[in-house]
Structures are given as structure tokens and as C-alpha cells.
Amino acid sequence: MFEVLLITSLNTRRWILPKGWLMPDMTLTETAAREAFEEAGVTGAIAGDPVGSYQYLKVKKDGCGAPCSVDVFALEVTEQLADWPEKGTREITWQPPDAAAALVSEPGLRQLLQGFSRQHKQPAAAKRAV
């Protein structure tokens, strides 16, 4: 069974994928892999192209909303570390894509996970990705 890693957001505690802003001097894939490490303590081989994207409204501290677009990259996880930079600040859970889709609140992310589930049915060995 293929699994997806979800983490809780820092402020609202809703279930999301590890994500962040593009870092200077890093590619999109390098940034995605770095965020997965910092937020969830996972490392592995990251795909070169996004598996999809979604949009959501990020609510800022002042209460205003800012539209954001997120490119989602698959990371085949080879290690989940015992310690990482944001350990203790977030919860993590591994879920099959359909179950992950049911936990997230962003409609675009939910649709992406449902589509990912249909495209990546794997009857053999378990795999994990973020």
C-alpha cells in the first residue's frame, strides 16, 4: 500500500503536506526535500517534476488572506529520522492517499490526493512518499 505523509500546520493544526517558500539558491525540488526534512524528519529520493499543484488561501496573522499556489513533489522516503528541526511542533501521520484526502481541508489538495490514489495503485510492497 502506498502512503502519504501529512503533518499539522503550525497555527491552525489542520492536516497538510510539508511545504514552504522557495529558498534562495535552491531549486524547487531541493526546497521541497528540505521542507520535508525540517517539518517531518524524512529523507529520500525526490522526483524532478511536480506530481501536481493546488491553490489555497493562506490566512496571515493580520487575518487577511493571500492566494498561494503549491507545487507538489513526490519524495520516496528512505529514512524517517528520530529527531528533526520541527519535531514536537507538529503531528505527523502516514495515510493511504484516499484517507489522506479525507483529512485535508483544502479542496485542491484533496482532489490532487484522490487523483494520485487512482494513478498509483500499488498491490505489491508498501511505499511511502510526501
PyMOL commands that set and color helices and strands:
alter all, ss='L'
color gray80, all
select helices_A, chain A and resi 28-40+97-103+107-119
alter helices_A, ss='H'
color red, helices_A
select strands_A, chain A and resi 2-8+15-16+42-46+52-59+65-72+75-80+92-95+127-129
alter strands_A, ss='S'
color yellow, strands_A
deselect
rebuild
show_as cartoon
